[in-house]
């Protein structure tokens, strides 16, 4: 008998009257516990009479079960080594996400865009922020100052020097989140069984609100200049999911990011050099360049020696 990938010529003689092509032999390897193999014999010398005794020589190849198991194990291990890998990248987020901050600033900008500051053009304005108490307070105040200056007014630091005192207040600046979906919620059944949640269509929305109030008055007479009022605006950022695919985004924040990072708004106006370089300052008196002092007279025995500061 044979095993371990060793071929062997097997000599077999058919019984009289039986075709060689229909003869089968059952072989069993006792040394390696191989399974029985059914071998079909073929006459290698051409067609012969079925009544004659035909001697056929076949080359038999087989594998032992231990070799097969070892080969399969080696293949699995090789595939596992080839496919497995490990990598990691450390990331971190700010305490407030960029989306949240953009929601707040977008709502503030919308509220201020609805206020007309042109009546203050050509006048000295003092901005009072005593009643502003909200998140991103500095952005609210800075945005109002910007619009006052853009209207042609002058900002002063003291109300005594102002012709108009603009008093502002915050009624509510913040964000909120809502979530909705179309599908089947999770259902608990008797017997410790639970039907899982199925979401066919899902919307996750985060929106920001900004309510700002303003009133203007004359600091000398304390009379109101106009009725003043409040301005309320809402920003939103929506994320849609369809059968788990997404997000498909829309909303005012998405529009602001798109318009501010593409087209004419994305044109680079100024770019700083990638290397730091400085230049030595020139001493000037009332705009006239002053030459450095003449070198001091060299002491006797040191002719031709200049002070170090002059050489520099």
Backbone as CSV, one residue per row, in Angstrom:
resi,resn,N_x,N_y,N_z,CA_x,CA_y,CA_z,C_x,C_y,C_z
1,UNK,0.854,-1.184,0.000,0.000,0.000,0.000,0.890,1.234,0.000
2,UNK,0.280,2.454,-0.095,1.050,3.677,-0.249,0.390,4.794,0.536
3,UNK,1.161,5.841,0.789,0.669,7.057,1.445,1.736,8.134,1.344
4,UNK,1.491,9.306,1.999,2.452,10.401,2.045,2.908,10.841,0.658
5,UNK,1.957,11.023,-0.256,2.245,11.574,-1.574,3.172,10.684,-2.409
6,UNK,3.329,9.445,-2.027,4.201,8.543,-2.784,3.381,7.751,-3.794
7,UNK,3.658,7.974,-5.111,2.927,7.183,-6.111,3.438,5.743,-6.155
8,UNK,2.560,4.857,-6.562,2.932,3.440,-6.645,2.177,2.788,-7.790
9,UNK,2.854,1.945,-8.505,2.221,1.184,-9.582,1.512,-0.016,-8.973
10,UNK,0.262,-0.109,-9.274,-0.525,-1.224,-8.752,-0.803,-2.195,-9.894
11,UNK,-0.499,-3.462,-9.688,-0.699,-4.499,-10.697,-1.985,-5.222,-10.378
12,UNK,-2.876,-5.138,-11.286,-4.172,-5.748,-11.034,-4.606,-6.528,-12.264
13,UNK,-5.165,-7.693,-12.046,-5.643,-8.559,-13.131,-7.138,-8.726,-12.991
14,UNK,-7.814,-8.392,-14.046,-9.265,-8.508,-14.011,-9.673,-9.962,-14.097
15,UNK,-10.869,-10.157,-13.670,-11.425,-11.506,-13.758,-11.911,-11.749,-15.180
16,UNK,-11.857,-13.000,-15.618,-12.285,-13.311,-16.995,-13.740,-12.916,-17.231
17,UNK,-13.962,-12.336,-18.401,-15.323,-12.008,-18.803,-15.833,-10.694,-18.309
18,UNK,-14.974,-9.873,-17.593,-15.446,-8.597,-17.068,-14.616,-7.471,-17.673
19,UNK,-15.273,-6.449,-18.219,-14.517,-5.353,-18.819,-13.625,-4.673,-17.783
20,UNK,-12.438,-4.279,-18.255,-11.505,-3.606,-17.346,-12.066,-2.261,-16.893
21,UNK,-12.741,-1.555,-17.794,-13.245,-0.226,-17.460,-14.282,-0.231,-16.360
22,UNK,-14.905,-1.415,-16.118,-15.934,-1.493,-15.075,-15.396,-2.064,-13.776
23,UNK,-14.109,-2.336,-13.736,-13.537,-2.951,-12.544,-13.187,-1.871,-11.523
24,UNK,-13.545,-2.091,-10.290,-13.256,-1.174,-9.188,-12.514,-1.901,-8.091
25,UNK,-11.675,-1.190,-7.383,-10.901,-1.782,-6.304,-10.995,-0.876,-5.086
26,UNK,-11.193,-1.443,-3.932,-11.246,-0.702,-2.677,-9.912,-0.864,-1.967
27,UNK,-9.209,0.264,-1.692,-7.907,0.244,-1.035,-8.028,0.899,0.327
28,UNK,-7.305,0.366,1.287,-7.283,0.933,2.640,-5.852,0.975,3.131
29,UNK,-5.409,2.141,3.640,-4.055,2.308,4.173,-4.119,2.138,5.677
30,UNK,-3.488,1.087,6.201,-3.519,0.814,7.639,-2.529,1.669,8.414
31,UNK,-1.463,2.113,7.743,-0.411,2.846,8.461,-0.837,4.255,8.824
32,UNK,-1.619,4.905,7.961,-1.985,6.291,8.229,-3.483,6.490,8.359
33,UNK,-4.225,5.442,8.519,-5.675,5.503,8.752,-6.382,6.317,7.681
34,UNK,-5.973,6.137,6.437,-6.644,6.849,5.365,-7.979,6.199,5.067
35,UNK,-8.888,6.996,4.556,-10.190,6.454,4.242,-10.104,5.554,3.007
36,UNK,-11.074,4.753,2.853,-11.118,3.873,1.701,-11.279,4.659,0.421
37,UNK,-10.582,4.231,-0.603,-10.635,4.874,-1.894,-11.169,3.911,-2.932
38,UNK,-12.108,4.387,-3.720,-12.649,3.569,-4.821,-11.898,3.945,-6.081
39,UNK,-11.179,2.994,-6.667,-10.338,3.232,-7.830,-10.975,2.576,-9.043
40,UNK,-11.117,3.329,-10.098,-11.653,2.801,-11.341,-10.484,2.539,-12.295
41,UNK,-10.396,1.349,-12.739,-9.265,0.925,-13.574,-9.569,1.172,-15.037
42,UNK,-8.571,1.584,-15.745,-8.684,1.841,-17.171,-7.578,1.069,-17.880
43,UNK,-7.914,0.435,-18.946,-6.948,-0.340,-19.717,-6.023,0.624,-20.448
44,UNK,-4.739,0.617,-20.109,-3.777,1.533,-20.704,-3.173,0.972,-21.979
45,UNK,-3.492,-0.226,-22.350,-2.902,-0.828,-23.552,-3.884,-0.936,-24.707
46,UNK,-5.002,-0.286,-24.597,-5.980,-0.330,-25.685,-7.080,-1.329,-25.410
47,UNK,-8.008,-1.450,-26.288,-9.139,-2.337,-26.122,-8.690,-3.798,-26.258
48,UNK,-9.158,-4.567,-25.333,-8.861,-5.991,-25.330,-10.156,-6.755,-25.194
49,UNK,-10.116,-7.997,-25.414,-11.289,-8.855,-25.272,-11.653,-8.957,-23.815
50,UNK,-12.914,-8.878,-23.539,-13.366,-8.948,-22.153,-13.116,-10.323,-21.578
51,UNK,-12.989,-11.282,-22.409,-12.785,-12.638,-21.917,-11.334,-12.887,-21.554
52,UNK,-10.423,-12.065,-22.104,-9.002,-12.255,-21.817,-8.651,-11.610,-20.492
53,UNK,-7.604,-12.097,-19.952,-7.098,-11.488,-18.731,-6.261,-10.287,-19.116
54,UNK,-6.603,-9.142,-18.582,-5.922,-7.896,-18.918,-5.168,-7.400,-17.701
55,UNK,-3.912,-7.067,-17.952,-3.081,-6.547,-16.868,-2.972,-5.029,-17.044
56,UNK,-3.464,-4.297,-16.076,-3.473,-2.831,-16.146,-2.557,-2.266,-15.089
57,UNK,-1.913,-1.186,-15.448,-1.005,-0.511,-14.535,-1.512,0.925,-14.326
58,UNK,-1.791,1.209,-13.126,-2.313,2.529,-12.761,-1.367,3.205,-11.778
59,UNK,-1.294,4.504,-11.938,-0.522,5.309,-10.989,-1.504,5.923,-9.996
60,UNK,-1.376,5.568,-8.775,-2.297,6.000,-7.728,-1.613,7.060,-6.856
61,UNK,-2.378,8.139,-6.615,-1.883,9.222,-5.754,-2.911,9.461,-4.646
62,UNK,-2.461,9.634,-3.480,-3.359,9.901,-2.363,-2.625,10.703,-1.303
63,UNK,-3.396,11.211,-0.390,-2.838,12.000,0.710,-3.313,11.401,2.024
64,UNK,-2.481,11.387,2.970,-2.889,10.923,4.300,-3.720,12.000,4.980
65,UNK,-4.529,11.596,5.910,-5.380,12.553,6.622,-4.557,13.519,7.459
66,UNK,-3.433,13.061,7.998,-2.593,13.972,8.783,-1.993,15.057,7.912
67,UNK,-1.588,14.715,6.682,-1.044,15.710,5.769,-2.114,16.705,5.371
68,UNK,-3.323,16.234,5.136,-4.420,17.125,4.782,-4.730,18.088,5.907
69,UNK,-4.773,17.573,7.129,-5.061,18.446,8.262,-3.962,19.482,8.458
70,UNK,-2.711,19.048,8.323,-1.600,19.984,8.469,-1.637,21.051,7.382
71,UNK,-1.944,20.667,6.167,-2.021,21.627,5.078,-3.136,22.639,5.275
72,UNK,-4.301,22.166,5.718,-5.414,23.083,5.972,-5.078,24.048,7.099
73,UNK,-4.434,23.521,8.176,-4.070,24.383,9.299,-3.059,25.430,8.875
74,UNK,-2.079,25.026,8.064,-1.079,25.984,7.599,-1.710,27.055,6.712
75,UNK,-2.667,26.657,5.882,-3.336,27.629,5.016,-4.133,28.633,5.819
76,UNK,-4.861,28.142,6.829,-5.661,29.040,7.664,-4.762,30.003,8.427
77,UNK,-3.644,29.485,8.974,-2.736,30.350,9.720,-2.103,31.398,8.808
78,UNK,-1.708,30.972,7.613,-1.122,31.922,6.673,-2.102,33.002,6.263
79,UNK,-3.369,32.588,6.036,-4.388,33.573,5.676,-4.665,34.530,6.816
80,UNK,-4.661,34.004,8.038,-4.917,34.866,9.197,-3.801,35.882,9.380
81,UNK,-2.549,35.427,9.211,-1.418,36.348,9.348,-1.461,37.412,8.264
82,UNK,-1.869,37.022,7.059,-1.905,37.973,5.955,-3.012,38.998,6.104
83,UNK,-4.146,38.598,6.674,-5.306,39.470,6.747,-5.324,40.308,8.010
84,UNK,-4.765,39.817,9.102,-4.868,40.554,10.351,-3.893,41.709,10.383
85,UNK,-4.246,42.742,11.115,-3.395,43.903,11.290,-3.933,44.734,12.441
86,UNK,-3.113,45.620,12.916,-3.530,46.441,14.045,-2.944,47.832,13.876
87,UNK,-3.793,48.815,13.932,-3.344,50.199,13.869,-4.331,51.063,14.638
88,UNK,-3.843,52.148,15.158,-4.697,53.047,15.928,-4.206,54.474,15.737
89,UNK,-5.138,55.403,15.824,-4.823,56.820,15.725,-5.560,57.552,16.836
90,UNK,-4.834,58.311,17.604,-5.431,59.024,18.725,-6.065,60.316,18.238
91,UNK,-7.309,60.486,18.551,-8.043,61.687,18.168,-8.694,62.298,19.408
92,UNK,-9.019,63.556,19.298,-9.677,64.247,20.407,-10.600,65.309,19.834
93,UNK,-11.597,65.656,20.585,-12.561,66.678,20.202,-12.572,67.790,21.239
94,UNK,-12.956,68.959,20.793,-13.085,70.076,21.721,-14.310,69.872,22.608
95,UNK,-14.328,70.623,23.699,-15.462,70.494,24.627,-16.782,70.813,23.927
96,UNK,-16.754,71.789,23.025,-17.917,72.117,22.210,-17.575,71.804,20.757
97,UNK,-18.428,71.075,20.107,-18.152,70.706,18.729,-18.271,71.922,17.817
98,UNK,-17.630,71.823,16.673,-17.694,72.920,15.707,-19.117,73.142,15.209
99,UNK,-19.878,72.057,15.102,-21.265,72.199,14.652,-22.081,73.013,15.636
100,UNK,-21.891,72.769,16.914,-22.625,73.532,17.930,-22.265,75.012,17.865
101,UNK,-20.969,75.297,17.749,-20.553,76.697,17.690,-21.069,77.395,16.434
102,UNK,-21.069,76.675,15.313,-21.606,77.262,14.081,-23.108,77.477,14.173
103,UNK,-23.812,76.604,14.857,-25.250,76.798,15.037,-25.525,78.083,15.815
104,UNK,-24.755,78.326,16.868,-24.959,79.525,17.677,-24.594,80.782,16.886
105,UNK,-23.423,80.780,16.269,-22.989,81.974,15.531,-23.875,82.242,14.325
106,UNK,-24.362,81.190,13.678,-25.255,81.377,12.533,-26.567,82.014,12.963
107,UNK,-27.106,81.568,14.097,-28.345,82.169,14.598,-28.127,83.619,15.016
108,UNK,-26.976,83.927,15.620,-26.669,85.307,16.006,-26.566,86.200,14.772
109,UNK,-25.863,85.723,13.760,-25.725,86.514,12.531,-27.085,86.777,11.884
110,UNK,-27.943,85.769,11.867,-29.266,85.970,11.275,-30.063,87.026,12.049
111,UNK,-29.954,87.000,13.365,-30.691,87.985,14.167,-30.180,89.389,13.915
112,UNK,-28.868,89.562,13.841,-28.300,90.895,13.638,-28.494,91.373,12.205
113,UNK,-28.598,90.443,11.266,-28.820,90.849,9.874,-30.179,91.513,9.677
114,UNK,-31.089,91.289,10.591,-32.430,91.880,10.475,-32.539,93.251,11.147
115,UNK,-31.427,93.734,11.694,-31.427,95.028,12.388,-30.707,96.051,11.519
116,UNK,-31.309,97.222,11.372,-30.741,98.299,10.564,-29.996,99.272,11.468
117,UNK,-28.673,99.381,11.282,-27.848,100.269,12.099,-27.504,101.578,11.375
118,UNK,-28.024,101.780,10.181,-27.667,102.979,9.415,-28.077,104.289,10.082
119,UNK,-29.144,104.358,10.921,-29.449,105.644,11.578,-28.327,106.150,12.468
120,UNK,-27.380,105.294,12.852,-26.285,105.731,13.719,-25.098,106.279,12.919
121,UNK,-25.185,106.267,11.604,-24.073,106.715,10.782,-23.693,108.164,11.065
122,UNK,-22.405,108.416,11.261,-21.912,109.765,11.523,-22.027,110.196,12.962
123,UNK,-22.474,109.359,13.870,-22.639,109.714,15.281,-21.704,108.865,16.142
124,UNK,-21.440,109.396,17.345,-20.641,108.671,18.326,-21.564,107.760,19.131
125,UNK,-21.249,106.488,19.155,-22.124,105.484,19.778,-21.352,104.770,20.883
126,UNK,-22.005,104.651,22.029,-21.467,103.847,23.121,-22.322,102.586,23.238
127,UNK,-21.673,101.430,23.172,-22.384,100.153,23.233,-22.351,99.625,24.660
128,UNK,-23.530,99.458,25.237,-23.642,98.940,26.590,-24.035,97.465,26.532
129,UNK,-23.177,96.600,27.107,-23.433,95.155,27.096,-23.705,94.615,28.503
130,UNK,-24.207,95.468,29.377,-24.440,95.055,30.764,-25.434,93.904,30.859
131,UNK,-26.424,93.891,30.008,-27.497,92.892,30.105,-27.317,91.734,29.121
132,UNK,-26.118,91.560,28.652,-25.825,90.417,27.776,-25.213,89.309,28.629
133,UNK,-25.905,88.207,28.737,-25.430,87.067,29.527,-25.834,85.787,28.804
134,UNK,-24.930,85.268,28.004,-25.245,84.079,27.210,-23.941,83.435,26.756
135,UNK,-24.059,82.289,26.132,-22.877,81.661,25.543,-22.419,82.486,24.345
136,UNK,-21.128,82.422,24.079,-20.543,83.178,22.975,-20.866,84.667,23.086
137,UNK,-20.762,85.179,24.300,-21.056,86.592,24.540,-20.128,87.497,23.749
138,UNK,-18.863,87.120,23.683,-17.905,87.949,22.956,-18.242,88.038,21.471
139,UNK,-18.756,86.942,20.918,-19.119,86.989,19.504,-20.319,87.906,19.279
140,UNK,-21.259,87.898,20.208,-22.425,88.778,20.091,-21.990,90.241,20.128
141,UNK,-21.158,90.575,21.100,-20.725,91.963,21.234,-19.861,92.383,20.049
142,UNK,-18.934,91.532,19.659,-18.079,91.862,18.533,-18.847,92.028,17.236
143,UNK,-19.873,91.216,17.034,-20.680,91.330,15.814,-21.467,92.632,15.781
144,UNK,-21.985,93.054,16.947,-22.725,94.320,17.001,-21.775,95.499,16.757
145,UNK,-20.598,95.473,17.346,-19.625,96.543,17.125,-19.250,96.636,15.649
146,UNK,-19.081,95.488,15.019,-18.741,95.466,13.597,-19.826,96.141,12.762
147,UNK,-21.061,95.851,13.057,-22.160,96.417,12.270,-22.331,97.913,12.539
148,UNK,-22.051,98.335,13.749,-22.122,99.766,14.041,-21.071,100.528,13.237
149,UNK,-19.852,99.985,13.211,-18.789,100.623,12.443,-19.079,100.571,10.950
150,UNK,-19.651,99.470,10.474,-19.980,99.359,9.051,-21.061,100.341,8.643
151,UNK,-21.893,100.780,9.604,-22.941,101.760,9.298,-22.408,103.181,9.257
152,UNK,-21.127,103.385,9.562,-20.543,104.729,9.508,-20.510,105.440,10.834
153,UNK,-20.800,104.751,11.933,-20.785,105.382,13.257,-19.406,105.248,13.884
154,UNK,-19.189,106.017,14.961,-17.948,105.975,15.720,-18.230,105.391,17.098
155,UNK,-17.377,104.466,17.522,-17.528,103.859,18.831,-16.684,104.623,19.848
156,UNK,-17.290,104.904,20.991,-16.582,105.587,22.069,-16.597,104.700,23.295
157,UNK,-15.659,104.970,24.208,-15.502,104.116,25.386,-16.327,104.577,26.587
158,UNK,-16.813,105.830,26.563,-17.563,106.353,27.699,-18.911,106.890,27.220
159,UNK,-19.958,106.665,27.997,-21.265,107.197,27.585,-21.303,108.729,27.577
160,UNK,-20.413,109.386,28.369,-20.396,110.846,28.393,-19.924,111.428,27.061
161,UNK,-19.133,110.626,26.326,-18.610,111.102,25.047,-19.497,110.696,23.869
162,UNK,-20.604,110.031,24.143,-21.431,109.483,23.066,-22.629,110.366,22.785
163,UNK,-23.077,110.288,21.557,-24.334,110.928,21.166,-25.494,109.938,21.244
164,UNK,-25.162,108.655,21.167,-26.177,107.587,21.235,-25.633,106.487,22.128
165,UNK,-26.454,106.024,23.042,-26.129,104.845,23.847,-27.009,103.700,23.342
166,UNK,-26.344,102.644,22.886,-27.061,101.463,22.389,-26.951,100.374,23.440
167,UNK,-28.077,100.078,24.018,-28.122,99.088,25.096,-28.691,97.785,24.529
168,UNK,-27.928,96.696,24.676,-28.374,95.413,24.134,-28.531,94.394,25.245
169,UNK,-29.325,93.385,24.949,-29.616,92.320,25.912,-29.814,91.004,25.154
170,UNK,-29.620,89.920,25.867,-29.803,88.589,25.276,-31.014,87.925,25.906
171,UNK,-31.888,87.428,25.038,-33.082,86.739,25.529,-32.967,85.232,25.503
172,UNK,-31.999,84.713,24.805,-31.808,83.269,24.731,-30.885,82.923,23.568
173,UNK,-29.754,82.327,23.890,-28.798,81.899,22.877,-28.340,80.490,23.249
174,UNK,-28.630,79.527,22.399,-28.253,78.148,22.714,-28.678,77.197,21.615
175,UNK,-28.530,75.907,21.909,-28.851,74.855,20.934,-29.780,73.833,21.555
176,UNK,-30.426,73.065,20.701,-31.302,71.963,21.114,-31.243,70.890,20.038
177,UNK,-31.637,69.681,20.399,-31.566,68.532,19.498,-32.910,67.822,19.457
178,UNK,-33.291,67.377,18.274,-34.512,66.588,18.105,-34.201,65.405,17.190
179,UNK,-34.970,64.330,17.368,-34.742,63.109,16.595,-36.079,62.454,16.302
180,UNK,-36.240,61.993,15.084,-37.483,61.325,14.673,-37.150,60.267,13.631
181,UNK,-37.979,59.210,13.581,-37.754,58.164,12.590,-39.069,57.502,12.222
182,UNK,-39.060,56.889,11.042,-40.202,56.118,10.557,-39.797,54.655,10.578
183,UNK,-40.551,53.834,11.306,-40.210,52.428,11.423,-40.919,51.807,12.602
184,UNK,-40.272,50.820,13.206,-40.856,50.105,14.331,-39.955,50.252,15.542
185,UNK,-40.494,50.717,16.667,-39.668,50.837,17.866,-39.390,49.459,18.470
186,UNK,-38.499,49.430,19.408,-38.178,48.172,20.092,-39.366,47.740,20.953
187,UNK,-39.759,46.482,20.820,-40.929,45.946,21.526,-40.487,44.767,22.375
188,UNK,-40.801,44.825,23.664,-40.484,43.736,24.579,-41.659,42.768,24.648
189,UNK,-41.391,41.480,24.410,-42.408,40.444,24.433,-42.258,39.583,25.681
190,UNK,-43.323,38.904,26.084,-43.217,38.002,27.245,-42.205,36.890,26.964
191,UNK,-41.555,36.451,28.009,-40.616,35.362,27.855,-39.217,35.806,27.470
192,UNK,-38.825,36.979,27.912,-37.480,37.484,27.660,-37.169,37.657,26.185
193,UNK,-38.193,37.940,25.402,-38.007,38.160,23.971,-38.198,39.633,23.656
194,UNK,-37.402,40.146,22.744,-37.465,41.554,22.358,-37.337,41.675,20.858
195,UNK,-38.285,42.389,20.267,-38.191,42.670,18.840,-37.300,43.881,18.637
196,UNK,-36.296,43.786,17.793,-35.360,44.907,17.624,-36.013,46.102,16.945
197,UNK,-35.383,47.255,17.143,-35.863,48.478,16.527,-35.490,48.508,15.046
198,UNK,-36.411,48.937,14.218,-36.191,49.022,12.775,-36.465,50.463,12.348
199,UNK,-35.472,51.106,11.751,-35.605,52.489,11.313,-35.464,52.544,9.795
200,UNK,-36.560,52.832,9.137,-36.536,52.946,7.682,-36.065,54.332,7.246
201,UNK,-36.564,55.355,7.898,-36.192,56.737,7.617,-35.963,57.445,8.942
202,UNK,-34.808,58.106,9.061,-34.434,58.726,10.333,-33.905,60.136,10.077
203,UNK,-34.282,61.047,10.982,-33.781,62.415,10.912,-33.266,62.830,12.280
204,UNK,-31.998,63.275,12.306,-31.394,63.823,13.506,-31.115,65.296,13.243
205,UNK,-31.761,66.144,14.012,-31.666,67.582,13.776,-31.187,68.299,15.027
206,UNK,-30.262,69.219,14.836,-29.787,70.084,15.903,-29.969,71.522,15.434
207,UNK,-30.594,72.328,16.253,-30.861,73.704,15.848,-30.420,74.663,16.951
208,UNK,-30.086,75.876,16.511,-29.687,76.922,17.438,-30.655,78.090,17.389
209,UNK,-30.802,78.761,18.513,-31.703,79.907,18.629,-30.931,81.093,19.202
210,UNK,-31.249,82.270,18.705,-30.637,83.497,19.220,-31.696,84.588,19.242
211,UNK,-31.986,85.066,20.435,-32.928,86.164,20.606,-32.183,87.323,21.252
212,UNK,-32.077,88.431,20.527,-31.355,89.606,20.987,-32.281,90.817,20.985
213,UNK,-32.157,91.632,22.015,-32.958,92.854,22.117,-32.062,94.072,22.187
214,UNK,-32.528,95.202,21.649,-31.739,96.446,21.644,-32.644,97.640,21.830
215,UNK,-32.073,98.641,22.465,-32.747,99.918,22.612,-31.682,101.013,22.591
216,UNK,-32.001,102.120,21.939,-31.071,103.249,21.839,-31.692,104.480,22.487
217,UNK,-30.858,105.281,23.165,-31.368,106.499,23.795,-30.258,107.556,23.809
218,UNK,-30.703,108.782,24.038,-29.787,109.925,24.110,-29.214,109.982,25.526
219,UNK,-27.878,109.937,25.674,-27.312,109.915,27.033,-27.526,111.219,27.798
220,UNK,-27.794,112.329,27.127,-27.989,113.599,27.819,-29.420,113.771,28.290
221,UNK,-30.359,113.435,27.432,-31.764,113.609,27.784,-32.425,112.323,28.268
222,UNK,-31.738,111.204,28.074,-32.269,109.889,28.443,-33.541,109.540,27.678
223,UNK,-33.751,110.172,26.553,-34.928,109.878,25.741,-34.612,108.758,24.757
224,UNK,-35.605,107.916,24.550,-35.430,106.783,23.661,-35.367,107.253,22.212
225,UNK,-34.548,106.619,21.446,-34.410,106.923,20.020,-35.005,105.766,19.229
226,UNK,-36.266,105.902,18.876,-36.967,104.807,18.221,-37.523,103.835,19.240
227,UNK,-38.200,102.838,18.724,-38.831,101.875,19.622,-37.902,100.733,20.042
228,UNK,-36.811,100.520,19.314,-35.981,99.350,19.624,-36.749,98.076,19.314
229,UNK,-36.430,97.022,20.037,-37.165,95.770,19.843,-36.256,94.558,19.994
230,UNK,-36.772,93.412,19.557,-36.043,92.142,19.650,-35.955,91.507,18.271
231,UNK,-34.976,90.647,18.131,-34.779,89.920,16.887,-34.501,88.466,17.234
232,UNK,-35.291,87.568,16.653,-35.173,86.138,16.935,-34.926,85.387,15.637
233,UNK,-33.939,84.495,15.661,-33.616,83.701,14.474,-33.245,82.288,14.893
234,UNK,-33.345,81.392,13.921,-33.100,79.970,14.171,-32.177,79.410,13.100
235,UNK,-31.209,78.635,13.517,-30.333,77.909,12.605,-30.555,76.414,12.813
236,UNK,-30.223,75.619,11.814,-30.449,74.179,11.942,-29.413,73.414,11.140
237,UNK,-29.194,72.199,11.585,-28.325,71.243,10.900,-29.021,69.890,10.959
238,UNK,-29.488,69.404,9.802,-30.258,68.162,9.732,-29.449,67.074,9.059
239,UNK,-29.538,65.874,9.604,-28.883,64.689,9.050,-29.940,63.621,8.831
240,UNK,-30.084,63.176,7.569,-31.085,62.185,7.192,-30.412,60.849,6.913
241,UNK,-31.086,59.767,7.338,-30.604,58.407,7.094,-31.747,57.593,6.475
242,UNK,-31.445,56.891,5.400,-32.421,56.050,4.715,-31.920,54.617,4.753
243,UNK,-32.619,53.759,5.471,-32.245,52.349,5.617,-30.798,52.218,6.094
244,UNK,-30.413,53.088,7.020,-29.075,53.040,7.573,-28.025,53.748,6.751
245,UNK,-28.354,54.216,5.575,-27.387,54.904,4.720,-27.494,56.409,4.935
246,UNK,-26.354,57.062,4.998,-26.322,58.499,5.199,-25.044,58.904,5.893
247,UNK,-24.961,60.135,6.398,-26.055,61.103,6.463,-26.173,61.947,5.199
248,UNK,-27.418,62.346,4.911,-27.719,63.316,3.871,-28.046,64.627,4.585
249,UNK,-27.173,65.623,4.432,-27.227,66.819,5.260,-27.875,67.993,4.534
250,UNK,-28.563,68.815,5.307,-29.095,70.086,4.829,-29.314,70.986,6.037
251,UNK,-29.626,72.254,5.771,-29.841,73.211,6.853,-29.016,74.466,6.638
252,UNK,-29.223,75.453,7.501,-28.542,76.738,7.350,-27.043,76.634,7.586
253,UNK,-26.624,75.761,8.504,-25.193,75.591,8.748,-24.518,74.981,7.530
254,UNK,-25.183,73.990,6.938,-24.643,73.366,5.734,-24.518,74.382,4.594
255,UNK,-25.523,75.238,4.455,-25.481,76.265,3.412,-24.356,77.268,3.664
256,UNK,-24.161,77.660,4.922,-23.101,78.616,5.234,-21.727,78.028,4.950
257,UNK,-21.523,76.772,5.336,-20.235,76.127,5.081,-19.993,75.998,3.584
258,UNK,-21.037,75.652,2.838,-20.886,75.477,1.392,-20.554,76.788,0.696
259,UNK,-21.272,77.859,1.040,-21.034,79.143,0.374,-19.732,79.803,0.816
260,UNK,-19.252,79.467,2.017,-18.031,80.087,2.530,-16.767,79.348,2.126
261,UNK,-16.903,78.138,1.606,-15.724,77.345,1.239,-15.688,77.001,-0.240
262,UNK,-16.495,77.646,-1.041,-16.497,77.372,-2.476,-16.774,78.671,-3.232
263,UNK,-16.431,78.670,-4.513,-16.707,79.817,-5.360,-15.882,81.031,-4.992
264,UNK,-16.493,82.213,-5.116,-15.792,83.476,-4.892,-15.303,83.610,-3.454
265,UNK,-16.075,83.076,-2.493,-15.685,83.207,-1.084,-14.446,82.401,-0.747
266,UNK,-14.116,81.395,-1.557,-12.958,80.547,-1.275,-11.671,81.084,-1.879
267,UNK,-11.714,82.239,-2.559,-10.513,82.809,-3.168,-9.544,83.272,-2.090
268,UNK,-8.287,82.891,-2.234,-7.260,83.273,-1.259,-6.842,84.721,-1.517
269,UNK,-7.031,85.600,-0.533,-6.694,87.012,-0.666,-5.289,87.323,-0.154
270,UNK,-4.871,86.647,0.827,-3.571,86.926,1.421,-3.037,85.639,2.024
271,UNK,-1.748,85.443,1.889,-1.143,84.226,2.415,0.190,84.579,3.061
272,UNK,0.389,84.120,4.271,1.622,84.395,4.990,2.744,83.504,4.473
273,UNK,3.978,83.978,4.547,5.095,83.129,4.117,5.256,81.932,5.051
274,UNK,5.852,80.904,4.528,6.015,79.673,5.315,7.301,79.695,6.126
275,UNK,8.108,80.742,5.975,9.313,80.900,6.769,9.248,82.239,7.502
276,UNK,9.791,82.260,8.717,9.783,83.469,9.543,11.059,84.255,9.273
277,UNK,10.919,85.543,8.967,12.070,86.403,8.704,11.811,87.780,9.294
278,UNK,12.849,88.420,9.829,12.739,89.742,10.429,13.770,90.679,9.800
279,UNK,13.531,91.949,9.955,14.434,92.972,9.444,14.832,93.910,10.571
280,UNK,16.086,94.347,10.567,16.568,95.240,11.609,15.864,96.589,11.516
281,UNK,15.340,97.103,12.628,14.639,98.393,12.586,15.597,99.541,12.315
282,UNK,15.075,100.620,11.730,15.837,101.830,11.431,15.446,102.900,12.430
283,UNK,16.435,103.505,13.083,16.166,104.564,14.057,15.674,105.805,13.331
284,UNK,14.523,106.296,13.712,13.944,107.458,13.057,13.496,108.469,14.101
285,UNK,13.688,109.761,13.770,13.220,110.858,14.622,12.284,111.704,13.777
286,UNK,11.009,111.691,14.137,9.972,112.424,13.411,9.996,112.095,11.915
287,UNK,10.191,110.814,11.616,10.138,110.390,10.238,11.404,110.566,9.458
288,UNK,12.494,111.101,10.054,13.759,111.307,9.353,14.736,110.243,9.834
289,UNK,15.315,109.537,8.886,16.263,108.489,9.253,17.488,109.093,9.896
290,UNK,17.966,108.486,10.975,19.134,108.955,11.706,20.273,107.972,11.461
291,UNK,21.388,108.489,11.003,22.548,107.648,10.757,23.178,107.252,12.089
292,UNK,23.813,106.117,12.131,24.494,105.726,13.377,25.645,106.662,13.670
293,UNK,26.020,106.850,14.928,27.112,107.778,15.287,28.425,107.348,14.657
294,UNK,29.265,108.365,14.409,30.571,108.089,13.813,31.432,107.306,14.788
295,UNK,32.340,106.522,14.287,33.196,105.740,15.190,34.066,106.635,16.046
296,UNK,34.316,106.212,17.254,35.146,106.961,18.175,36.602,106.933,17.709
297,UNK,37.326,107.968,18.137,38.751,108.012,17.798,39.475,106.864,18.471
298,UNK,40.288,106.212,17.706,41.003,105.061,18.255,42.109,105.527,19.177
299,UNK,42.256,104.910,20.334,43.357,105.265,21.240,44.708,104.993,20.586
300,UNK,45.726,105.598,21.160,47.060,105.392,20.626,47.449,103.921,20.740
301,UNK,47.998,103.434,19.665,48.411,102.032,19.646,47.338,101.083,19.175
302,UNK,46.162,101.621,18.903,45.051,100.756,18.421,44.482,101.325,17.154
303,UNK,45.317,101.859,16.302,44.827,102.454,15.058,44.192,101.383,14.190
304,UNK,43.102,101.775,13.591,42.419,100.849,12.686,41.444,99.918,13.363
305,UNK,41.303,100.012,14.671,40.372,99.145,15.400,39.063,99.888,15.571
306,UNK,37.976,99.305,15.125,36.652,99.919,15.209,35.853,99.278,16.325
307,UNK,34.926,100.029,16.907,34.094,99.428,17.962,33.249,98.284,17.391
308,UNK,32.936,97.363,18.255,32.170,96.200,17.812,30.795,96.586,17.313
309,UNK,30.150,97.581,17.988,28.802,97.957,17.554,28.810,98.573,16.178
310,UNK,29.935,99.243,15.815,30.014,99.880,14.484,30.192,98.819,13.398
311,UNK,30.995,97.823,13.707,31.183,96.761,12.733,29.873,96.028,12.462
312,UNK,29.047,95.881,13.497,27.760,95.237,13.315,26.832,96.082,12.471
